[in-house]
Amino acid sequence: MIAGVAELRIRARWLSGAAYAGMFGFGIVMALLGALLPLLAARLHFDLAQAGDLFLVMNAAMLVTTLTVGPLLDRFGHKPPLLIAPLFVAVALVLVAEASTFNNLMAAVVLLGIGGGALNQVTNTLVADLYGDVRAKSAALNLLGVFFGIGALFVPFTVGSALHALGLTLILYLAMALSLLPVLLSFPFVFPPPHHREGVSAVRMLQLARQPLVVAFSFLLLFESGNEFVLGGYVTTYLTRDLGATVSLASYLLAAYWGALMLGRIILSRVALRSAGGTLVGISALGVAASTAWLLASRSVPVALICVILLGLSIAAIFPTVLGLAGSRYAGHSGTVFGILIGTALTGGMIMPWLAGRIAESWSIRRALLLVVLNALAIFILQWLAGRISKAQEISRREENA
């Protein structure tokens, strides 16, 4: 019996390692366009409105993939997408490295969205399924988010420190090699069985999507994902255009943002074991609003550095903590519910950067980043609403049991 428990723990650690590697790859996907936007725009001659189109297309591909993969996880398990998704990311990175036209880059972005969407979905669902208690689940998902931060940090940090020494093509090929790690780590192991081998019916999916708590969490993550994509995609452009930073310096500041996000999730992987998730989300939302407002009021790079660090620390808790709360409440349909939540989130990730690109092109990048402040305030309100719904549901369950 003891040997069996020890074997399960060892397997869980290896499976967590595979999820961490997959989330590292998703971090690369998320940070890539933002880190390389000034370089790619100069090389391929496209404007900020077209940059918004890139984010729109990538997130559309992520959205379709997420909505497809979610129910498939509940039916077929976690292993197939964790083996296949990194291959899409690897091919996309090669295409970005070799792109000679904007259309070539657009094709690469589609593959990037497919692979990234599947990685995001399967890694979050796998880690959520490995833990039972809501606080342990939230803590584990925050730790998973650390590896998202490491992956997101990789591209801007490498561009800032080694662009002249290695060149953009070699950096992208190195990222491609690292993105294949989940395949190596996943292949030898047996994964947890799927929740519903018979599949999840469309009727049941619709019932879950209409749950008030799922609706509140979905819209919350819509605004959160929009913020993550806008910040990751346009901070370097804001720093270079409005504050006069060089591309290398802006890349370092973007790396500081992702590094702060990673540090925040390391801390939160312990804090979440002892605190209520809803409180963390509310405080984080207010921190994002205040930090962004200060960034937009800044007129110097040193002040901007402080702001982006505060932004990274503030935004760190929101996405994984909300997934932890939802995964605990809907443990029997985690793949499907995560598909609904992440799919809605990607709708925000699709719309907000596109809208920010249009605002930046028509007015200014500073005005475009005001979206982040408005979205953060919406997150605060939606978390308050989700807390009220959750308490009402808990009271209703107690009354039924009594």
Secondary structure as GFF3:
##gff-version 3
##sequence-region A 1 402
A	DSSP	alpha_helix	2	44	.	.	.	ID=ss1
A	DSSP	alpha_helix	48	76	.	.	.	ID=ss2
A	DSSP	alpha_helix	79	98	.	.	.	ID=ss3
A	DSSP	alpha_helix	102	129	.	.	.	ID=ss4
A	DSSP	alpha_helix	134	166	.	.	.	ID=ss5
A	DSSP	alpha_helix	168	179	.	.	.	ID=ss6
A	DSSP	alpha_helix	181	186	.	.	.	ID=ss7
A	DSSP	alpha_helix	202	209	.	.	.	ID=ss8
A	DSSP	alpha_helix	212	241	.	.	.	ID=ss9
A	DSSP	alpha_helix	247	271	.	.	.	ID=ss10
A	DSSP	alpha_helix	277	297	.	.	.	ID=ss11
A	DSSP	alpha_helix	301	315	.	.	.	ID=ss12
A	DSSP	alpha_helix	318	329	.	.	.	ID=ss13
A	DSSP	three_ten_helix	331	333	.	.	.	ID=ss14
A	DSSP	alpha_helix	334	362	.	.	.	ID=ss15
A	DSSP	alpha_helix	365	368	.	.	.	ID=ss16
A	DSSP	alpha_helix	370	401	.	.	.	ID=ss17
###
